[in-house]
């Protein structure tokens, strides 16, 4: 058995009380990246004396959480996922929503549902909403980023806290712990942030939803400022400075491939087009320090667990707080003697601030928002 930290035990206790309450409301628990969400999910599932369905957003995270629960020696645990080639319904069943959506009748006896990475749940439509409406189960969500993008034609875009969307799936915040609290207690790695100011986002255009920058304007500015040359120079300087594991987030495949060519055998590219076996081989070499640079496009923002990772290069501008948090969060897992570096080339640090400065605050009884310092980031319209 694993010894739970105090905040993990508090999260588990709040979930068990929530499921025991007969009132039909759905709740959410907010735990930072690296807080041990898989342990919390495992302990909640063990303590529930009824069938529980645990949804995972990907095969990789499903496997991680399933193995964590099995390591307790718990019996009656199944997997219902086409990507695993298994459709085994047990008292505790780990599943992906895509595999369950056409077989909802198999799960009508499940009173309790846990949704990992619940910020993916669309309260207006989609597979999760259809499943919840059909089964009429009680739902607990867990996430590190408790907000969703909301856009209007006339007023622009905002991030809405997950319990303040209209309509909503989740009604109340059951428990949370701040990122800074875990950093101060040594449960998360300290991070140094470096602003390079290579990309001036005031020269970019915002897309029609008001939610992010257009690809065309980013590509145009990259060409004008010779962005690839600056990116290569910064990575070479990081290698000279002794950084041994550098994960680069790029917007387009062109930058990633440019870096791979420039660094030669010391670098590799990972994207959504990379075959699974090739991706696993590249990440294995990266974790063994046989290559020092991985440039990735649109992947590795969630589910990539590498505590020794010491450097993140954010080589893409974004208006998404969730994406910024997930990119930075790859380096926040602790490792002895580690001081993580976050190198931002694109004005994201100026927009969002430090991840450990992001806090959940109650602005009115039962009304929560995310702040960066004193600046409110959720439920306020934002602009470029």
C-alpha positions as CSV (number, residue, x, y, z in Angstrom):
1,X,0.0,0.0,0.0
2,X,1.1,3.5,-0.7
3,X,1.2,6.1,2.1
4,X,-1.0,9.0,1.2
5,X,0.1,12.5,1.8
6,X,-2.2,14.6,3.9
7,X,-3.7,16.5,0.9
8,X,-4.2,13.3,-1.0
9,X,-6.1,11.8,2.0
10,X,-8.2,15.0,2.2
11,X,-9.1,14.7,-1.5
12,X,-10.1,11.1,-1.1
13,X,-12.2,11.8,2.0
14,X,-14.0,14.6,0.3
15,X,-14.8,12.3,-2.7
16,X,-16.1,9.5,-0.5
17,X,-18.3,11.9,1.5
18,X,-19.6,13.3,-1.8
19,X,-20.6,9.9,-3.2
20,X,-22.2,9.0,0.1
21,X,-24.4,12.1,0.0
22,X,-27.8,11.2,-1.7
23,X,-28.1,14.7,-3.2
24,X,-27.8,14.5,-7.0
25,X,-25.0,16.9,-7.7
26,X,-21.8,16.4,-9.5
27,X,-18.5,17.6,-8.0
28,X,-14.9,18.3,-9.0
29,X,-11.5,18.0,-7.3
30,X,-8.6,20.2,-8.5
31,X,-5.1,18.8,-8.0
32,X,-2.0,20.2,-9.7
33,X,0.1,18.3,-12.2
34,X,2.4,16.1,-10.2
35,X,0.2,15.9,-7.1
36,X,-0.5,12.2,-7.5
37,X,-3.9,12.1,-9.1
38,X,-3.6,8.4,-9.9
39,X,-3.1,7.5,-6.2
40,X,-6.2,9.6,-5.3
41,X,-8.3,7.9,-7.9
42,X,-7.2,4.5,-6.8
43,X,-8.0,5.1,-3.2
44,X,-11.4,6.6,-4.0
45,X,-12.3,3.6,-6.1
46,X,-11.2,1.2,-3.3
47,X,-13.4,2.9,-0.7
48,X,-16.6,2.9,-2.7
49,X,-18.8,0.0,-1.9
50,X,-20.5,0.0,-5.3
51,X,-19.6,-0.3,-9.0
52,X,-17.5,2.6,-10.2
53,X,-16.5,3.5,-13.8
54,X,-13.3,5.5,-14.2
55,X,-12.9,7.4,-17.5
56,X,-9.4,8.2,-18.7
57,X,-8.6,10.6,-21.6
58,X,-6.0,8.4,-23.2
59,X,-4.7,4.8,-23.3
60,X,-1.5,5.9,-21.7
61,X,-3.1,7.5,-18.7
62,X,-5.6,4.6,-18.4
63,X,-2.8,2.1,-18.2
64,X,-0.9,4.2,-15.6
65,X,-4.0,4.5,-13.3
66,X,-5.1,0.9,-13.8
67,X,-1.6,-0.4,-12.8
68,X,-1.6,1.9,-9.8
69,X,-4.8,0.4,-8.5
70,X,-3.7,-3.2,-9.3
71,X,-0.5,-2.6,-7.3
72,X,-2.7,-2.4,-4.2
73,X,-3.7,-6.1,-4.8
74,X,-7.3,-5.1,-5.5
75,X,-9.5,-7.7,-7.1
76,X,-12.4,-7.0,-9.5
77,X,-10.7,-4.4,-11.7
78,X,-11.4,-4.4,-15.4
79,X,-10.6,-2.4,-18.5
80,X,-13.1,-1.5,-21.2
81,X,-11.1,0.0,-24.0
82,X,-10.9,-0.9,-27.7
83,X,-7.3,0.4,-27.8
84,X,-6.4,-2.3,-25.2
85,X,-8.4,-5.0,-27.0
86,X,-10.3,-5.5,-23.7
87,X,-13.9,-5.2,-22.8
88,X,-13.9,-6.5,-19.2
89,X,-16.6,-5.0,-17.0
90,X,-15.8,-5.4,-13.3
91,X,-16.8,-3.6,-10.0
92,X,-14.1,-1.1,-10.8
93,X,-13.8,-0.5,-14.6
94,X,-11.3,1.8,-16.3
95,X,-12.6,2.9,-19.7
96,X,-12.2,5.4,-22.5
97,X,-15.4,7.3,-23.5
98,X,-15.0,6.4,-27.2
99,X,-15.2,2.7,-26.4
100,X,-18.2,3.1,-24.1
101,X,-20.3,5.5,-26.1
102,X,-22.1,2.8,-28.1
103,X,-22.4,0.4,-25.2
104,X,-24.0,2.5,-22.5
105,X,-26.4,-0.3,-21.5
106,X,-23.6,-2.3,-20.1
107,X,-23.0,0.3,-17.5
108,X,-26.5,1.1,-16.2
109,X,-25.8,-0.6,-12.9
110,X,-22.9,1.8,-12.2
111,X,-24.0,4.5,-9.7
112,X,-20.7,6.3,-9.6
113,X,-18.5,7.7,-12.3
114,X,-15.0,9.3,-12.0
115,X,-13.7,11.3,-15.0
116,X,-10.0,12.1,-15.1
117,X,-9.0,15.3,-16.9
118,X,-12.6,16.4,-16.6
119,X,-11.9,19.7,-18.3
120,X,-12.4,17.8,-21.6
121,X,-16.1,17.3,-20.7
122,X,-18.3,19.5,-22.9
123,X,-21.5,20.3,-21.0
124,X,-23.4,21.3,-24.1
125,X,-22.9,18.2,-26.2
126,X,-20.6,15.2,-26.8
127,X,-20.0,11.7,-25.7
128,X,-19.6,12.4,-22.0
129,X,-22.8,14.4,-21.8
130,X,-24.7,11.8,-23.7
131,X,-23.4,9.0,-21.4
132,X,-24.2,11.0,-18.2
133,X,-27.7,11.9,-19.4
134,X,-28.4,8.3,-20.3
135,X,-27.0,6.6,-17.2
136,X,-28.1,9.3,-14.7
137,X,-25.1,8.5,-12.5
138,X,-23.3,10.7,-10.0
139,X,-20.1,12.1,-11.4
140,X,-16.8,13.2,-9.9
141,X,-14.3,15.0,-12.0
142,X,-10.6,15.5,-11.4
143,X,-8.4,18.0,-13.2
144,X,-5.4,20.4,-12.8
145,X,-7.0,23.0,-15.2
146,X,-10.7,23.5,-14.1
147,X,-11.8,25.8,-16.9
148,X,-13.1,25.7,-20.5
149,X,-13.0,28.2,-23.3
150,X,-16.2,30.1,-24.0
151,X,-16.4,32.4,-27.1
152,X,-19.0,34.9,-28.3
153,X,-19.1,36.6,-31.6
154,X,-19.5,40.1,-30.2
155,X,-17.7,40.1,-26.8
156,X,-14.8,37.8,-27.5
157,X,-13.6,34.8,-25.5
158,X,-13.1,33.9,-21.8
159,X,-12.1,31.0,-19.7
160,X,-15.1,29.8,-17.6
161,X,-14.5,28.0,-14.4
162,X,-15.8,24.5,-14.8
163,X,-18.6,25.0,-12.2
164,X,-19.7,28.3,-13.9
165,X,-20.4,27.2,-17.4
166,X,-24.0,27.3,-18.8
167,X,-25.1,24.5,-19.1
168,X,-22.8,22.7,-16.7
169,X,-21.9,19.1,-15.7
170,X,-20.1,19.9,-12.5
171,X,-21.9,21.8,-9.8
172,X,-19.4,22.3,-6.9
173,X,-15.8,22.4,-6.1
174,X,-15.2,19.7,-3.5
175,X,-11.5,20.0,-2.8
176,X,-8.4,21.8,-4.1
177,X,-4.8,22.4,-3.2
178,X,-2.7,25.3,-4.6
179,X,0.4,24.7,-6.7
180,X,2.4,26.9,-4.5
181,X,1.5,24.9,-1.4
182,X,3.0,21.8,-3.0
183,X,6.1,23.7,-4.2
184,X,6.7,25.1,-0.8
185,X,6.5,21.7,0.8
186,X,8.9,20.2,-1.7
187,X,6.3,18.0,-3.5
188,X,6.8,19.8,-6.8
189,X,10.1,21.1,-8.3
190,X,11.1,24.7,-8.1
191,X,11.2,26.4,-11.5
192,X,13.1,29.4,-12.9
193,X,11.5,31.3,-15.7
194,X,13.4,33.1,-18.5
195,X,11.7,35.5,-21.0
196,X,13.5,35.7,-24.3
197,X,11.0,38.0,-26.0
198,X,11.7,36.7,-29.5
199,X,8.0,36.9,-30.7
200,X,6.1,40.1,-30.3
201,X,2.5,38.9,-30.0
202,X,1.1,42.4,-30.7
203,X,2.0,41.7,-34.3
204,X,-0.2,38.5,-34.5
205,X,-3.8,38.3,-35.5
206,X,-6.5,36.6,-33.3
207,X,-8.7,34.0,-35.0
208,X,-12.5,34.4,-35.5
209,X,-13.3,32.8,-32.1
210,X,-11.0,35.3,-30.3
211,X,-9.4,32.3,-28.6
212,X,-6.0,32.1,-30.2
213,X,-3.6,33.4,-32.8
214,X,-4.1,32.5,-36.5
215,X,-1.6,30.1,-38.1
216,X,-1.1,32.5,-41.0
217,X,0.0,35.4,-38.8
218,X,2.3,33.2,-36.8
219,X,3.9,31.8,-39.9
220,X,4.3,35.3,-41.4
221,X,6.0,36.7,-38.3
222,X,8.3,33.7,-37.9
223,X,9.6,34.3,-41.4
224,X,10.1,38.0,-40.8
225,X,12.1,37.6,-37.6
226,X,13.9,34.4,-38.7
227,X,12.4,32.6,-35.7
228,X,14.1,29.2,-36.4
229,X,17.6,30.8,-36.2
230,X,16.8,32.3,-32.8
231,X,15.3,29.0,-31.6
232,X,18.4,27.1,-32.6
233,X,20.7,29.6,-31.0
234,X,18.8,29.4,-27.7
235,X,18.8,25.6,-27.6
236,X,22.5,25.5,-28.4
237,X,23.1,27.9,-25.5
238,X,21.1,25.7,-23.2
239,X,23.2,22.7,-24.1
240,X,26.4,24.6,-23.4
241,X,24.9,25.6,-20.1
242,X,24.7,21.9,-19.2
243,X,20.9,21.3,-19.5
244,X,20.7,17.6,-20.2
245,X,17.0,17.1,-21.1
246,X,15.3,19.8,-23.2
247,X,11.7,19.4,-24.3
248,X,10.7,22.0,-26.9
249,X,7.1,22.8,-27.7
250,X,6.7,24.1,-31.2
251,X,3.5,25.2,-33.1
252,X,4.5,23.8,-36.5
253,X,6.4,20.7,-37.7
254,X,8.8,23.0,-39.6
255,X,10.5,24.3,-36.4
256,X,10.7,20.9,-34.8
257,X,12.4,19.4,-37.9
258,X,14.7,22.4,-38.2
259,X,15.9,21.9,-34.6
260,X,16.4,18.1,-35.2
261,X,18.6,18.9,-38.3
262,X,20.6,21.5,-36.4
263,X,21.3,19.3,-33.4
264,X,21.9,16.2,-35.4
265,X,21.9,12.9,-33.5
266,X,21.4,14.7,-30.2
267,X,17.7,15.6,-31.1
268,X,14.5,14.0,-32.4
269,X,11.0,15.1,-33.4
270,X,7.8,13.8,-31.9
271,X,4.4,14.7,-33.4
272,X,0.9,13.2,-33.8
273,X,2.1,11.6,-37.0
274,X,5.0,9.7,-35.2
275,X,4.3,6.0,-35.1
276,X,3.7,4.7,-31.6
277,X,6.7,2.4,-31.6
278,X,8.9,5.2,-32.9
279,X,7.6,7.7,-30.3
280,X,8.3,5.1,-27.5
281,X,11.8,4.6,-28.8
282,X,12.6,8.3,-29.0
283,X,11.2,9.0,-25.5
284,X,13.2,6.0,-24.1
285,X,16.4,7.5,-25.5
286,X,15.5,10.9,-24.1
287,X,14.9,9.5,-20.6
288,X,18.2,7.6,-20.8
289,X,20.0,10.9,-21.8
290,X,21.2,9.4,-25.0
291,X,19.5,12.3,-26.8
292,X,19.2,15.7,-25.0
293,X,16.6,17.5,-27.1
294,X,13.0,16.4,-28.2
295,X,11.1,18.9,-30.3
296,X,7.4,18.0,-30.2
297,X,4.3,19.3,-32.0
298,X,0.9,19.0,-30.4
299,X,1.8,16.1,-28.1
300,X,3.4,15.4,-24.7
301,X,1.3,18.0,-23.0
302,X,-0.4,15.4,-20.8
303,X,0.6,11.9,-19.6
304,X,4.3,12.4,-20.2
305,X,5.9,11.5,-16.9
306,X,9.7,12.2,-16.7
307,X,10.8,13.6,-13.3
308,X,14.4,14.2,-14.5
309,X,13.2,16.6,-17.2
310,X,14.9,19.9,-16.4
311,X,14.2,22.3,-19.2
312,X,11.1,23.3,-21.2
313,X,11.4,25.6,-24.2
314,X,8.1,27.2,-25.1
315,X,8.5,28.0,-28.7
316,X,4.9,28.8,-29.6
317,X,2.6,31.7,-28.6
318,X,-0.7,30.8,-27.2
319,X,-3.7,32.4,-25.6
320,X,-4.6,29.2,-23.8
321,X,-3.9,29.1,-20.1
322,X,-4.5,25.3,-20.1
323,X,-1.8,24.8,-22.7
324,X,0.7,27.0,-20.9
325,X,0.0,25.2,-17.7
326,X,0.4,21.8,-19.3
327,X,3.6,22.7,-21.1
328,X,5.2,24.1,-18.0
329,X,3.8,21.2,-15.9
330,X,6.0,18.7,-17.8
331,X,9.0,20.0,-15.7
332,X,7.3,20.4,-12.4
333,X,7.6,16.8,-11.1
334,X,10.4,16.7,-8.5
335,X,13.7,15.0,-8.7
336,X,16.6,15.2,-6.3
337,X,18.8,18.2,-6.9
338,X,16.6,19.4,-9.8
339,X,15.9,23.1,-10.6
340,X,13.6,23.3,-13.6
341,X,14.1,26.0,-16.3
342,X,11.2,27.4,-18.3
343,X,12.4,29.3,-21.3
344,X,9.6,31.3,-23.0
345,X,10.2,32.8,-26.4
346,X,6.7,33.9,-27.2
347,X,5.3,36.2,-24.5
348,X,3.4,33.5,-22.7
349,X,5.0,34.2,-19.3
350,X,4.1,37.8,-19.6
351,X,0.5,36.8,-20.3
352,X,0.0,34.1,-17.7
353,X,2.8,34.4,-15.1
354,X,4.3,31.7,-13.1
355,X,2.4,28.4,-12.7
356,X,3.0,28.4,-8.9
357,X,1.4,31.9,-8.8
358,X,-1.9,30.5,-10.2
359,X,-4.4,30.2,-7.4
360,X,-8.0,29.3,-6.9
361,X,-9.9,31.9,-5.0
362,X,-13.5,32.1,-3.9
363,X,-14.9,35.4,-5.1
364,X,-18.3,34.8,-3.5
365,X,-19.7,31.8,-1.5
366,X,-19.5,28.9,-3.9
367,X,-18.1,31.0,-6.7
368,X,-14.5,30.2,-7.7
369,X,-12.0,31.7,-10.1
370,X,-8.4,31.3,-11.2
371,X,-6.0,34.1,-10.5
372,X,-2.5,34.9,-11.4
373,X,-1.4,37.0,-8.5
374,X,-4.2,39.6,-8.2
375,X,-5.2,39.3,-11.9
376,X,-8.4,37.2,-12.5
377,X,-8.0,34.8,-15.5
378,X,-11.3,33.0,-15.5
379,X,-14.8,34.4,-16.2
380,X,-13.4,37.6,-17.6
381,X,-13.1,38.4,-21.3
382,X,-9.6,38.5,-22.6
383,X,-7.9,40.1,-25.6
384,X,-4.6,39.9,-27.4
